[in-house]
Amino acid sequence: MTSQIDIELDQQCAEAVELARAVLIEDVGEAQVGDHVEVRAEAERVVTHLFACTNKAYVGWQWAVTVTRADGFDEVTVDELVLLPGPDSLLAPAWVPWDQRLQGGDLGVGDVLPTPADDIRLVQGYTGADDDSALDDDLHPALWELGLGRVRVMSQDGRLETANRWEEGTTGPNSKMAREADNQCSTCGFMLAMAGPLGTAFGVCGNEYAPTDGRVVALDYGCGGHSEVELVQEVVPVVPLAVDDLTQDLDTDAITEAEEIALAEDTALARENELTPDEAAAKAAALAEVQNQPAN
């Protein structure tokens, strides 16, 4: 394959500026064609001429007219012309897939966020990966739950009051988000278990896209960011194309004078049949009056 560096600019094709301009003007109009901007080699004896686009809707864009000639011939012909963005064109940003555009907290009430099967944030259950047995860790010293090393710990009444507050709060089962959800946190892979008595009813959300990320949630709370939500591909029904091949189009150019008269009479008759009741009664009375007049 020939690289761009090895391509030699064909002189005859490069000099065909006016040919490229003429074909371009014929196709898009002179008002949209500006100055000749650049010429570049595309392949052997294939050259593209760039012209500025003066259309105000495409500021910075360029018309690209590609010309070529056959080997051994001097005649240059036009291959194609297209409108391409230039270095100063206003372009839409590169498209980003929806799953990469999501930010933390984007999930709202009633929203459902499917989780891919290969999500690196999830692993198979019952592996013990979430069981921290390092009792000598600074954040979990030995016998910490018993209260050793702390002056005071929360009493049973304090824990009960806390549990009631969390249960009735925005991350409890009666919140609007939970009522709209189909699944509960107790079956979600993003739910981090809590140790101690409160862990039997609550956990911590670890889904960065959920509105409760990093917060305590009730096990019977839920949202659309459940780890086991699957994307359902809906099939759009396609209606078969209906073609009317029983009627013929009316060729008005082939209608004779007699046919025009007949068509006019048919139209007048159709309009008579569309009279209102009052108009029909008035017309019937007029006809009766004419018929009752004595003949001269």
C-alpha positions as CSV (number, residue, x, y, z in Angstrom):
1,M,0.0,0.0,0.0
2,T,1.4,3.4,-1.0
3,S,1.8,5.8,1.9
4,Q,0.9,9.5,1.7
5,I,4.6,10.4,1.8
6,D,5.4,8.4,-1.3
7,I,2.6,9.8,-3.4
8,E,3.8,12.3,-6.1
9,L,1.5,15.1,-7.0
10,D,0.3,14.7,-10.6
11,Q,1.0,18.0,-12.3
12,Q,-1.8,17.9,-14.9
13,C,-4.4,17.0,-12.2
14,A,-3.0,19.7,-9.9
15,E,-3.4,22.3,-12.7
16,A,-7.1,21.4,-13.3
17,V,-8.3,24.0,-10.8
18,E,-10.8,25.7,-13.2
19,L,-12.2,22.3,-14.3
20,A,-12.8,21.4,-10.7
21,R,-14.4,24.8,-10.0
22,A,-16.6,24.6,-13.0
23,V,-18.0,21.2,-12.1
24,L,-18.5,22.3,-8.5
25,I,-20.4,25.5,-9.5
26,E,-22.6,23.4,-11.8
27,D,-23.5,21.2,-9.0
28,V,-23.9,23.6,-6.0
29,G,-24.1,27.0,-7.5
30,E,-21.5,29.8,-7.8
31,A,-22.8,31.6,-4.6
32,Q,-21.5,28.7,-2.4
33,V,-18.1,28.4,-3.9
34,G,-15.2,30.4,-2.5
35,D,-11.4,30.6,-3.1
36,H,-9.2,27.6,-4.0
37,V,-7.7,26.6,-0.7
38,E,-5.4,23.6,-1.2
39,V,-4.5,20.8,-3.6
40,R,-3.3,17.4,-2.3
41,A,-2.4,14.0,-3.8
42,E,-4.7,11.1,-2.9
43,A,-3.1,8.4,-5.0
44,E,-1.2,8.1,-8.2
45,R,-2.8,10.5,-10.7
46,V,-5.5,11.3,-8.2
47,V,-5.7,14.8,-6.8
48,T,-8.2,16.6,-4.6
49,H,-8.8,20.3,-4.9
50,L,-10.2,22.1,-1.9
51,F,-12.5,25.2,-2.2
52,A,-13.8,27.4,0.6
53,C,-17.5,27.0,1.3
54,T,-19.3,30.3,1.5
55,N,-22.6,28.9,2.8
56,K,-23.2,30.6,6.2
57,A,-24.6,27.4,7.6
58,Y,-21.2,25.7,7.0
59,V,-18.6,28.2,8.2
60,G,-15.1,26.7,7.9
61,W,-16.2,23.8,5.7
62,Q,-14.5,23.1,2.4
63,W,-15.7,21.7,-1.0
64,A,-13.5,18.7,-2.0
65,V,-13.3,18.0,-5.7
66,T,-11.3,14.9,-6.7
67,V,-9.9,14.7,-10.2
68,T,-7.9,12.0,-12.0
69,R,-6.6,10.9,-15.4
70,A,-5.9,7.6,-16.9
71,D,-2.4,6.3,-17.4
72,G,-1.0,7.6,-20.7
73,F,-3.8,10.2,-21.2
74,D,-3.7,13.9,-20.7
75,E,-7.5,14.4,-20.2
76,V,-8.4,15.1,-16.6
77,T,-11.9,14.1,-15.4
78,V,-13.8,14.6,-12.1
79,D,-14.3,11.7,-9.8
80,E,-16.5,13.1,-7.1
81,L,-17.2,16.2,-5.0
82,V,-18.1,16.3,-1.3
83,L,-18.4,18.9,1.5
84,L,-15.9,18.2,4.2
85,P,-15.2,19.9,7.6
86,G,-12.1,22.1,7.7
87,P,-9.8,22.9,10.5
88,D,-12.0,25.7,11.8
89,S,-15.4,23.9,11.3
90,L,-17.9,23.8,14.1
91,L,-18.5,20.1,14.7
92,A,-20.5,18.1,17.2
93,P,-18.4,16.4,19.9
94,A,-17.5,12.8,19.5
95,W,-20.3,10.5,20.4
96,V,-19.9,8.8,23.8
97,P,-21.9,5.6,24.6
98,W,-24.5,6.1,27.2
99,D,-22.8,3.8,29.7
100,Q,-19.7,6.0,29.6
101,R,-21.7,9.3,30.0
102,L,-23.2,8.3,33.3
103,Q,-22.2,10.2,36.4
104,G,-22.7,9.4,40.0
105,G,-26.2,10.3,41.1
106,D,-27.7,10.3,37.6
107,L,-30.1,7.6,38.5
108,G,-33.5,9.0,39.4
109,V,-36.9,7.7,40.6
110,G,-38.2,5.1,38.2
111,D,-34.9,4.8,36.2
112,V,-33.4,1.4,35.5
113,L,-29.7,1.0,35.0
114,P,-28.8,-2.4,33.5
115,T,-25.5,-3.9,34.7
116,P,-23.3,-5.7,32.1
117,A,-22.3,-9.3,32.8
118,D,-18.6,-8.4,32.8
119,D,-18.9,-5.5,35.2
120,I,-15.6,-5.4,37.0
121,R,-17.3,-4.1,40.2
122,L,-19.1,-7.4,40.7
123,V,-17.8,-10.9,41.5
124,Q,-19.6,-14.2,42.1
125,G,-21.2,-14.5,45.5
126,Y,-20.1,-16.7,48.4
127,T,-16.4,-16.3,47.7
128,G,-15.6,-14.6,51.0
129,A,-14.2,-11.6,49.1
130,D,-16.2,-9.2,51.2
131,D,-15.3,-10.9,54.5
132,D,-12.6,-8.8,56.2
133,S,-11.1,-11.1,58.9
134,A,-8.1,-8.8,59.6
135,L,-9.0,-8.1,63.2
136,D,-5.7,-6.3,63.8
137,D,-6.5,-3.6,61.2
138,D,-6.5,0.0,62.4
139,L,-10.1,0.5,61.3
140,H,-11.3,-2.7,62.8
141,P,-9.2,-3.5,66.0
142,A,-9.8,-6.7,67.9
143,L,-13.0,-6.8,69.9
144,W,-14.0,-3.4,68.5
145,E,-17.7,-4.3,68.4
146,L,-17.6,-5.1,72.1
147,G,-16.6,-1.5,72.8
148,L,-13.0,-2.1,74.0
149,G,-10.9,0.9,73.2
150,R,-13.8,3.4,73.1
151,V,-15.1,5.3,76.1
152,R,-18.7,4.8,75.2
153,V,-20.7,2.9,72.6
154,M,-24.3,3.2,71.4
155,S,-26.8,1.6,73.6
156,Q,-29.6,-0.6,72.6
157,D,-32.1,2.3,72.8
158,G,-29.7,4.4,70.6
159,R,-29.4,1.7,68.0
160,L,-33.2,1.2,67.9
161,E,-33.7,5.0,67.5
162,T,-31.1,5.0,64.7
163,A,-32.7,2.0,63.0
164,N,-36.1,3.7,63.1
165,R,-34.7,6.9,61.6
166,W,-33.0,5.1,58.8
167,E,-36.1,3.0,58.1
168,E,-38.3,6.0,57.8
169,G,-35.8,8.1,55.9
170,T,-35.1,8.5,52.2
171,T,-33.3,5.2,52.0
172,G,-36.0,3.2,53.7
173,P,-38.5,0.8,52.1
174,N,-41.3,3.4,52.1
175,S,-39.4,6.1,50.1
176,K,-40.6,7.0,46.6
177,M,-37.5,5.5,45.0
178,A,-38.0,2.1,46.8
179,R,-41.7,2.0,45.8
180,E,-40.8,2.4,42.1
181,A,-38.0,-0.3,42.2
182,D,-38.6,-3.9,41.3
183,N,-35.7,-5.3,43.3
184,Q,-34.4,-4.8,46.8
185,C,-30.9,-4.1,48.2
186,S,-30.8,-7.4,50.0
187,T,-30.2,-9.2,46.6
188,C,-28.0,-6.5,45.1
189,G,-24.3,-7.2,44.5
190,F,-23.5,-3.5,45.2
191,M,-24.8,-3.8,48.8
192,L,-22.0,-3.9,51.3
193,A,-22.8,-5.8,54.5
194,M,-22.6,-4.1,57.8
195,A,-21.3,-5.8,61.0
196,G,-23.2,-5.8,64.2
197,P,-26.9,-5.8,65.1
198,L,-27.8,-3.1,62.5
199,G,-26.3,-5.3,59.8
200,T,-29.4,-7.5,60.0
201,A,-31.5,-4.7,58.6
202,F,-29.2,-2.3,56.8
203,G,-26.2,-2.2,54.5
204,V,-24.1,0.4,52.6
205,C,-24.6,1.1,48.9
206,G,-21.5,0.8,46.8
207,N,-23.0,1.7,43.3
208,E,-21.4,4.9,42.2
209,Y,-24.3,5.6,39.8
210,A,-27.0,5.2,42.4
211,P,-28.3,8.2,44.4
212,T,-27.5,6.4,47.6
213,D,-23.8,5.7,46.9
214,G,-21.9,5.6,50.1
215,R,-25.0,5.8,52.3
216,V,-26.7,3.4,54.6
217,V,-29.7,1.7,53.0
218,A,-32.4,-0.6,54.3
219,L,-32.1,-4.1,53.0
220,D,-35.7,-3.8,51.7
221,Y,-34.9,-0.5,50.0
222,G,-34.3,-0.6,46.2
223,C,-33.5,1.5,43.1
224,G,-33.0,1.0,39.4
225,G,-29.3,0.4,39.8
226,H,-29.7,-3.1,41.0
227,S,-26.8,-5.4,40.0
228,E,-29.1,-8.0,38.4
229,V,-31.1,-5.6,36.2
230,E,-31.0,-6.8,32.6
231,L,-31.5,-4.7,29.5
232,V,-34.6,-5.9,27.6
233,Q,-34.2,-5.5,23.8
234,E,-37.6,-4.5,22.5
235,V,-38.5,-5.7,19.0
236,V,-40.1,-3.0,16.9
237,P,-42.9,-4.5,14.7
238,V,-42.5,-3.6,11.0
239,V,-45.7,-3.1,9.1
240,P,-45.7,-4.7,5.6
241,L,-45.7,-2.2,2.8
242,A,-49.2,-1.8,1.3
243,V,-49.3,-1.1,-2.4
244,D,-52.6,-0.2,-4.1
245,D,-52.4,-1.8,-7.6
246,L,-56.2,-1.9,-8.2
247,T,-56.6,1.7,-9.1
248,Q,-55.1,3.8,-11.9
249,D,-53.7,7.3,-11.7
250,L,-55.7,9.8,-13.7
251,D,-53.8,11.2,-16.6
252,T,-55.3,14.7,-17.0
253,D,-53.3,15.4,-20.2
254,A,-55.1,12.6,-22.0
255,I,-58.7,13.8,-21.1
256,T,-60.7,14.8,-24.1
257,E,-63.2,17.7,-24.2
258,A,-66.2,15.3,-24.0
259,E,-64.6,13.6,-21.0
260,E,-64.1,17.0,-19.3
261,I,-67.8,17.8,-19.8
262,A,-68.8,14.4,-18.4
263,L,-66.4,14.9,-15.4
264,A,-67.9,18.3,-14.7
265,E,-71.5,16.8,-14.8
266,D,-70.4,14.1,-12.4
267,T,-68.9,16.7,-10.1
268,A,-72.1,18.8,-10.1
269,L,-74.2,15.7,-9.4
270,A,-72.0,14.8,-6.5
271,R,-72.3,18.3,-5.1
272,E,-76.1,18.0,-5.4
273,N,-76.0,14.9,-3.3
274,E,-74.2,16.8,-0.6
275,L,-76.9,19.4,0.0
276,T,-78.0,20.2,3.5
277,P,-81.6,19.3,4.5
278,D,-82.7,23.0,4.2
279,E,-81.0,23.3,0.8
280,A,-82.6,20.1,-0.4
281,A,-86.1,21.3,0.8
282,A,-85.7,24.7,-0.9
283,K,-84.6,23.0,-4.2
284,A,-87.6,20.6,-4.1
285,A,-90.1,23.5,-3.6
286,A,-88.6,25.3,-6.5
287,L,-88.9,22.3,-8.8
288,A,-92.5,21.8,-7.7
289,E,-93.4,25.4,-8.4
290,V,-91.9,25.1,-11.9
291,Q,-93.8,21.9,-12.6
292,N,-97.2,23.4,-11.5
293,Q,-96.9,26.4,-13.9
294,P,-99.3,26.1,-16.9
295,A,-97.7,25.5,-20.3
296,N,-97.7,28.5,-22.8
